[in-house]
C-alpha cells in the first residue's frame, strides 16, 4: 500500500490541477472570476478539506480499507469536478 504521505500528495495535486485548469479556462475565455469557475473551485476546496479530514481521522481499526476508500472517493470527486470543467468549454 502506498504511504499516507503519497495519498496526501495525490489529493493535493489532483484537486490543485483542477483549480489550475479553471484558472486557465478563465484566462483563455476572458471569463475572469466567473460564477461557474468559482463554483468548481469552491467544490474542489471543499473536497480537499473533507478528504484531508478523513486522512487525519484517529481511531481507525482497519487502516488499509479506510485509506483505499479515501483514494476511491478522491477519484469519484475528481471525475465529477472534471466533468463540470468540461461542460464549461
C-alpha positions, 0 to 999 in steps of 0.5 A: 500500500502506498504511504499516507504521505503519497495519498496526501500528495495525490489529493493535493495535486489532483484537486490543485490541477483542477483549480489550475485548469479553471484558472486557465479556462478563465484566462483563455475565455476572458471569463475572469472570476466567473460564477461557474469557475468559482463554483468548481473551485469552491467544490474542489476546496471543499473536497480537499478539506473533507478528504484531508479530514478523513486522512487525519481521522484517529481511531481507525481499526482497519487502516488499509480499507479506510485509506483505499476508500479515501483514494476511491472517493478522491477519484469519484470527486475528481471525475465529477469536478472534471466533468463540470470543467468540461461542460464549461468549454 
